[in-house]
């Protein structure tokens, strides 16, 4: 797993308390290959492993991102895994829109902020940690519904748009980061429908064989990451290792 990364490498996971983020954390900690894992969550996360550096931050804010930058202090980051995502929020009465008349400024802004703007701003604020000559993977969760060419059903306006914007921002960052670090690999990843709180309200019509456990998804995504090289930077892959059309 992640054999291209150096022994005792440093990883950062944003959204480490969520279903996929936490499964990625557990998978990394099952290997002696990892040296330090900085976890970023909005609520305190207790993990009994001396390699874990838990940070309680809201990185959707400039203050949270700056605090993460300060903690990392320009040290090389070899794996950055972003598992943040917003699809629905009862507190904001936010649900995926099925029709144009359900669109609102507030909900579009909220979904864009978490799914598109925050990942790009995190990459920007941590650019010093990525640049250099060390192997470096930046992997961020996207979704197949963010594929413009694959949109045949419509609906889910904010979520689709946010993931399409996410993909463009990460693709563009990949071009710049390649100049700053030729060993960098920037990946957008589609995890499939995973049994997490994000997908819970929408699982009823998902066949059981297409509803994945977070543990399965973590295994699959880390395998996909392991197979990628700097030639693949700025690309979009699904959980099965197949490229996804933009």
C-alpha positions in Angstrom: 0.0 0.0 0.0 1.3 3.4 -1.0 4.7 1.9 -1.8 5.8 5.0 -3.7 5.7 7.1 -0.5 8.8 7.1 1.7 9.1 5.0 4.9 7.4 6.8 7.9 5.6 9.2 5.6 3.3 12.1 6.8 -0.4 12.0 6.0 -3.1 14.6 6.5 -6.8 13.6 6.5 -9.5 16.3 6.5 -12.9 15.0 7.5 -11.2 12.2 9.5 -14.3 11.5 11.7 -16.6 10.8 8.7 -17.3 7.4 7.4 -14.7 7.3 4.6 -12.2 9.6 6.3 -12.1 7.4 9.4 -11.8 4.2 7.4 -8.9 5.7 5.6 -7.3 6.6 9.0 -7.7 3.1 10.3 -6.3 1.6 7.1 -3.2 3.8 7.3 -2.7 3.0 10.9 -2.8 -0.7 10.2 0.5 -0.3 8.3 3.9 0.4 9.9 4.7 2.4 6.7 3.0 5.5 8.0 5.0 7.8 10.4 2.5 10.5 11.3 -1.2 11.2 10.5 -2.6 14.6 11.2 -6.4 14.3 11.5 -8.6 17.3 11.0 -12.1 17.2 12.5 -14.6 19.7 13.8 -15.3 17.6 16.9 -12.5 16.2 19.0 -11.3 12.8 17.7 -9.7 10.3 20.2 -7.4 7.8 18.6 -5.1 5.6 20.7 -2.0 5.7 18.5 1.0 7.9 19.1 1.4 8.5 15.3 -1.9 10.5 15.3 -1.8 14.3 15.7 -5.5 15.2 16.2 -6.6 18.7 15.3 -10.0 20.1 16.1 -10.5 22.7 13.4 -13.1 24.0 11.0 -11.2 24.2 7.8 -14.1 25.7 5.9 -13.0 28.9 7.5 -9.8 30.9 6.8 -8.9 30.7 10.5 -9.1 26.9 10.5 -7.0 26.6 7.4 -4.4 28.9 8.8 -4.2 26.9 12.0 -3.6 23.7 10.0 -0.8 25.5 8.1 0.8 26.7 11.3 0.7 23.1 12.7 2.4 21.7 9.7 5.0 24.5 9.6 6.1 23.9 6.0 7.1 20.3 6.6 6.7 17.9 3.7 3.3 16.2 3.4 3.3 13.0 1.4 -0.4 12.2 1.4 -3.2 14.7 1.7 -6.7 13.0 1.7 -9.7 15.2 1.7 -12.9 13.5 2.8 -15.0 16.6 3.5 -18.4 16.7 1.8 -21.9 18.2 2.1 -25.1 16.9 0.4 -27.8 17.6 3.0 -28.1 19.3 6.3 -31.2 19.2 8.4 -30.1 22.3 10.5 -30.1 24.3 7.3 -33.1 22.5 5.7 -30.7 21.7 2.9 -31.6 18.9 0.6 -30.5 18.1 -3.0 -32.7 20.1 -5.4 -34.8 18.2 -7.9 -36.2 21.3 -9.7 -35.0 24.8 -10.6 -37.6 26.4 -8.3 -35.8 24.7 -5.3 -32.5 26.6 -5.9 -31.5 29.2 -3.4 -28.4 31.5 -2.9 -27.8 30.2 0.6 -27.8 26.5 -0.3 -25.7 26.9 -3.4 -23.2 28.9 -1.4 -23.1 26.4 1.5 -22.6 23.3 -0.8 -20.0 25.1 -2.9 -18.1 26.2 0.1 -17.6 22.7 1.5 -17.3 20.7 -1.6 -15.4 22.9 -4.0 -14.0 26.0 -2.4 -12.6 24.4 0.8 -10.6 21.6 -0.9 -9.0 24.1 -3.3 -8.2 26.6 -0.5 -6.7 23.8 1.5 -4.4 22.9 -1.3 -3.5 26.6 -1.7 -2.7 27.2 2.0 -0.6 24.0 2.2 1.3 24.6 -1.1 4.6 24.9 0.9 4.1 21.4 2.3 3.6 20.0 -1.2 6.3 21.7 -3.1 9.8 20.3 -3.4 11.0 16.9 -4.7 9.3 14.5 -2.4 6.6 12.0 -3.5 3.3 13.8 -2.8 -0.3 12.6 -3.4 -3.3 14.9 -3.0 -6.5 12.9 -3.2 -9.9 14.6 -2.8 -13.3 12.9 -2.8 -15.4 13.9 -5.7 -18.5 12.2 -7.2 -19.6 10.8 -10.5 -22.6 13.1 -10.5 -20.0 15.9 -10.9 -19.2 14.6 -14.4 -20.8 17.0 -16.9 -20.7 14.4 -19.7 -22.3 11.8 -17.5 -25.2 13.9 -16.4 -28.3 12.3 -18.0 -30.8 12.4 -15.1 -30.6 16.1 -14.0 -31.4 17.2 -10.5 -29.1 17.7 -7.5 -28.1 21.1 -8.9 -25.9 22.3 -6.1 -24.1 19.0 -5.4 -23.5 18.3 -9.1 -22.2 21.8 -9.7 -20.0 21.8 -6.6 -18.3 18.5 -7.6 -17.8 19.8 -11.2 -16.2 22.9 -9.7 -14.1 20.8 -7.3 -12.8 18.8 -10.3 -11.9 21.9 -12.3 -10.1 23.5 -9.3 -8.1 20.4 -8.5 -7.3 19.8 -12.2 -6.0 23.4 -12.4 -4.0 23.0 -9.2 -2.4 19.9 -10.5 -0.9 21.8 -13.4 0.7 24.4 -11.0 1.8 21.9 -8.4 3.6 19.8 -11.1 5.8 22.8 -11.6 6.4 23.1 -7.8 6.9 19.4 -7.3 7.4 17.1 -10.3 6.6 14.1 -8.0 3.1 15.4 -7.1 0.0 13.5 -8.0 -3.4 15.3 -7.7 -6.4 13.0 -7.9 -10.2 13.4 -7.8 -11.8 10.2 -6.5 -15.4 8.8 -6.9 -16.0 6.4 -3.9 -19.2 5.0 -5.1 -22.3 5.0 -2.9 -21.0 4.4 0.6 -22.9 3.6 3.7 -22.3 6.9 5.6 -24.4 9.7 7.0 -24.0 11.6 3.7 -25.8 9.0 1.7 -28.1 7.6 4.4 -31.3 9.4 3.2 -30.8 8.3 -0.4 -30.0 4.6 0.1 -33.5 3.1 -0.4 -33.1 2.6 -4.1 -29.5 1.5 -4.1 -29.1 -2.2 -4.7 -27.3 -3.9 -1.8 -24.4 -4.9 -3.9 -23.8 -1.3 -4.9 -23.9 0.1 -1.4 -20.3 -0.2 -0.1 -19.0 -0.2 3.5 -16.5 2.6 4.3 -13.9 -0.1 4.9 -14.3 -1.5 1.4 -14.1 2.0 -0.1 -11.0 2.9 1.9 -9.3 -0.3 0.7 -10.3 0.4 -2.9 -9.3 4.1 -2.9 -5.9 3.5 -1.4 -5.3 0.8 -4.0 -6.3 3.3 -6.8 -4.0 5.9 -5.3 -1.2 3.3 -5.1 -1.4 2.6 -8.8 -1.2 6.3 -9.9 2.0 8.0 -11.0 2.9 11.7 -11.6 1.8 11.1 -15.2 -1.7 10.7 -13.8 -1.8 14.0 -12.0 -5.0 16.0 -12.5 -7.2 13.0 -13.3 -10.5 11.6 -12.1 -10.9 7.9 -11.0 -13.6 5.7 -9.5 -13.3 3.2 -6.7 -12.7 0.4 -9.2 -9.7 2.1 -10.7 -11.5 3.2 -13.9 -11.2 6.8 -15.2 -14.3 9.0 -15.0 -15.1 11.4 -17.8 -15.1 15.1 -16.9 
